[in-house]
């Protein structure tokens, strides 16, 4: 198996970011922002907390990106 290309790494990053956003958005809609923990998001998405924090500084930053993506 050959090493991954830069394009493949970018696709993986985009897919993980989209997974986190989709999962968080679903949980925020079901439980509300304050009742949804980082742990609940990571568990539902099947990822580690470290991976989430690799993409988003905090739950607030995640919500901010969701809102900004909605406006765009």
Secondary structure by P-SEA (a helix, b strand, c coil): cccccaaaaaaaaaaaaaaaaaaaaaaaaacccccccaaaaaaaacccaaaaaaccccaaaaaaaaaaaaac
